[in-house]
Amino acid sequence: MKLIKLATAGIAAAMLSGAALAANLPDGSKANPLRVLMVPADTGTNDITADYAPVFNGITEHYGIHFDLRAGASYAAVVEGMCNDQADIAWYGAVTFGQANDKCGVDLLAVDVKKGDASYYSGIFVAKDSGINSISDLKGKSMAFGSPNSTSSFNFPVAMLIAGDVDPVKDLKKVIVAGSHSASLAALAEGKVDAAAASYNSFGKAVKKGAIDPAKFKPLAKSQPIPNPPLAMNKGLTTEQKATLRQAFSEIHTKIDPAKIRGYGGKKVDRYDTQFDVKKIFDALGKLSAVTKQVKADMIGKAGQR
């Protein structure tokens, strides 16, 4: 009998402890908003959160969920923020989504959709008069990349190099890890490198801003379709919270001015797909198996050489 009482007391204590933990999680109220972290991206404004504020403000107005939007200092910081329970929602690239899932587990919330397409592309760009017409022509040349944690300005371009029989460490004359898509493209435009890695979206944005002259530069290689950067949820959110968030993101394009719907990098999109098959993200990441931690470390080491 004593053992039964002790066991019962233990179960009750555990239930109370769980309830206390749940009570400490943000509930999305004005006083306790859900914390949103975003990976750095080349956006339409100087403040990444400004591009997304209308969407989250719309969800607050129509669904009563409040948010605290912040930009992460780095890709890695957003992964750590989620896994240290400092974020409830995060906007990742495919690679950082995979990193966060491996580290602590995350739930997919949504991906953005434009004209029925939920994918984007990574590219390698060169000057039209460079004489570089294939990936193999990059041997002995210099190349700029974005952050090592970036899906489309580092990981996929490196995978394309390797698939094209170009060793990014041994075959490239010089490597610059510029830190962002725009910085990578700027290095190309300024003549610091022979090639640059970036997303097609970032190349198009650089053209619109006048940072890249399309008469002088061209795509050399284009990746397979990559699932659009996903929104992820902390696994600690309640089932009810997750369901409400999925409903809100699936419907918000019908609730606010459609022109205010934004995707990764601040681009205008049509809507959010909350039923997207997460397997497609993992399948895309499977194409990056050749881009190992050692390859990244060696490239960073090469970039540090003078």
Solvent accessible surface area in square Angstrom, and as a share of the most:
residue,aa,sasa,rsa
1,M,163,0.73
2,K,153,0.65
3,L,144,0.72
4,I,113,0.58
5,K,132,0.56
6,L,107,0.53
7,A,57,0.44
8,T,81,0.47
9,A,58,0.45
10,G,40,0.39
11,I,109,0.56
12,A,47,0.37
13,A,58,0.45
14,A,66,0.51
15,M,135,0.60
16,L,128,0.64
17,S,60,0.39
18,G,36,0.35
19,A,60,0.47
20,A,53,0.41
21,L,121,0.60
22,A,53,0.41
23,A,80,0.62
24,N,115,0.59
25,L,51,0.25
26,P,11,0.07
27,D,88,0.46
28,G,3,0.03
29,S,43,0.28
30,K,166,0.70
31,A,100,0.78
32,N,56,0.29
33,P,36,0.23
34,L,2,0.01
35,R,65,0.24
36,V,1,0.01
37,L,25,0.13
38,M,2,0.01
39,V,1,0.01
40,P,45,0.28
41,A,25,0.19
42,D,29,0.15
43,T,12,0.07
44,G,52,0.50
45,T,63,0.37
46,N,169,0.87
47,D,72,0.37
48,I,17,0.09
49,T,22,0.13
50,A,47,0.37
51,D,13,0.07
52,Y,2,0.01
53,A,31,0.24
54,P,44,0.28
55,V,1,0.00
56,F,2,0.01
57,N,95,0.49
58,G,4,0.03
59,I,0,0.00
60,T,35,0.20
61,E,136,0.61
62,H,80,0.36
63,Y,48,0.18
64,G,49,0.47
65,I,18,0.09
66,H,51,0.23
67,F,31,0.13
68,D,40,0.21
69,L,37,0.18
70,R,145,0.53
71,A,53,0.41
72,G,11,0.11
73,A,101,0.78
74,S,46,0.30
75,Y,14,0.05
76,A,49,0.38
77,A,39,0.30
78,V,0,0.00
79,V,9,0.05
80,E,72,0.32
81,G,8,0.07
82,M,3,0.02
83,C,28,0.17
84,N,89,0.46
85,D,77,0.40
86,Q,113,0.50
87,A,0,0.00
88,D,1,0.01
89,I,0,0.00
90,A,0,0.00
91,W,4,0.01
92,Y,0,0.00
93,G,5,0.05
94,A,0,0.00
95,V,12,0.07
96,T,0,0.00
97,F,2,0.01
98,G,7,0.07
99,Q,60,0.26
100,A,0,0.00
101,N,46,0.24
102,D,126,0.65
103,K,113,0.48
104,C,55,0.33
105,G,14,0.13
106,V,9,0.05
107,D,28,0.15
108,L,22,0.11
109,L,0,0.00
110,A,0,0.00
111,V,1,0.01
112,D,1,0.00
113,V,5,0.03
114,K,85,0.36
115,K,178,0.76
116,G,71,0.68
117,D,64,0.33
118,A,18,0.14
119,S,27,0.17
120,Y,12,0.05
121,Y,62,0.23
122,S,0,0.00
123,G,0,0.00
124,I,0,0.00
125,F,0,0.00
126,V,0,0.00
127,A,22,0.17
128,K,101,0.43
129,D,133,0.69
130,S,42,0.27
131,G,56,0.54
132,I,3,0.02
133,N,110,0.56
134,S,47,0.30
135,I,32,0.16
136,S,60,0.39
137,D,55,0.29
138,L,0,0.00
139,K,95,0.40
140,G,43,0.42
141,K,69,0.29
142,S,6,0.04
143,M,0,0.00
144,A,0,0.00
145,F,0,0.00
146,G,0,0.00
147,S,16,0.10
148,P,30,0.19
149,N,35,0.18
150,S,2,0.01
151,T,4,0.03
152,S,3,0.02
153,S,0,0.00
154,F,0,0.00
155,N,4,0.02
156,F,7,0.03
157,P,0,0.00
158,V,0,0.00
159,A,14,0.11
160,M,25,0.11
161,L,0,0.00
162,I,54,0.28
163,A,93,0.72
164,G,26,0.25
165,D,109,0.57
166,V,1,0.01
167,D,51,0.27
168,P,4,0.03
169,V,39,0.23
170,K,170,0.72
171,D,42,0.22
172,L,2,0.01
173,K,140,0.59
174,K,89,0.38
175,V,3,0.02
176,I,48,0.25
177,V,46,0.27
178,A,33,0.25
179,G,39,0.38
180,S,36,0.23
181,H,8,0.04
182,S,58,0.37
183,A,37,0.29
184,S,0,0.00
185,L,2,0.01
186,A,38,0.29
187,A,7,0.05
188,L,6,0.03
189,A,40,0.31
190,E,112,0.50
191,G,63,0.61
192,K,116,0.49
193,V,9,0.05
194,D,47,0.24
195,A,0,0.00
196,A,0,0.00
197,A,0,0.00
198,A,0,0.00
199,S,6,0.04
200,Y,60,0.23
201,N,65,0.33
202,S,13,0.08
203,F,23,0.10
204,G,30,0.29
205,K,43,0.18
206,A,11,0.08
207,V,44,0.25
208,K,183,0.78
209,K,134,0.57
210,G,64,0.61
211,A,63,0.49
212,I,3,0.01
213,D,57,0.29
214,P,71,0.45
215,A,74,0.57
216,K,124,0.53
217,F,23,0.10
218,K,47,0.20
219,P,63,0.40
220,L,31,0.15
221,A,16,0.13
222,K,111,0.47
223,S,11,0.07
224,Q,69,0.31
225,P,72,0.46
226,I,0,0.00
227,P,11,0.07
228,N,2,0.01
229,P,2,0.01
230,P,0,0.00
231,L,1,0.01
232,A,0,0.00
233,M,0,0.00
234,N,13,0.07
235,K,105,0.44
236,G,37,0.35
237,L,7,0.03
238,T,56,0.33
239,T,108,0.63
240,E,123,0.55
241,Q,33,0.15
242,K,29,0.12
243,A,58,0.45
244,T,49,0.28
245,L,1,0.00
246,R,75,0.27
247,Q,93,0.42
248,A,0,0.00
249,F,0,0.00
250,S,39,0.25
251,E,57,0.26
252,I,0,0.00
253,H,52,0.23
254,T,95,0.55
255,K,90,0.38
256,I,29,0.15
257,D,74,0.38
258,P,90,0.57
259,A,51,0.40
260,K,96,0.41
261,I,0,0.00
262,R,44,0.16
263,G,0,0.00
264,Y,33,0.12
265,G,6,0.05
266,G,8,0.08
267,K,43,0.18
268,K,117,0.50
269,V,6,0.03
270,D,67,0.35
271,R,93,0.34
272,Y,3,0.01
273,D,29,0.15
274,T,16,0.09
275,Q,152,0.68
276,F,25,0.11
277,D,71,0.37
278,V,53,0.31
279,K,122,0.52
280,K,111,0.47
281,I,0,0.00
282,F,79,0.33
283,D,73,0.38
284,A,4,0.03
285,L,35,0.18
286,G,49,0.47
287,K,124,0.53
288,L,16,0.08
289,S,91,0.59
290,A,46,0.36
291,V,13,0.08
292,T,63,0.37
293,K,183,0.78
294,Q,115,0.51
295,V,32,0.19
296,K,31,0.13
297,A,54,0.42
298,D,58,0.30
299,M,0,0.00
300,I,86,0.44
301,G,41,0.39
302,K,35,0.15
303,A,24,0.18
304,G,53,0.51
305,Q,126,0.56
306,R,255,0.93
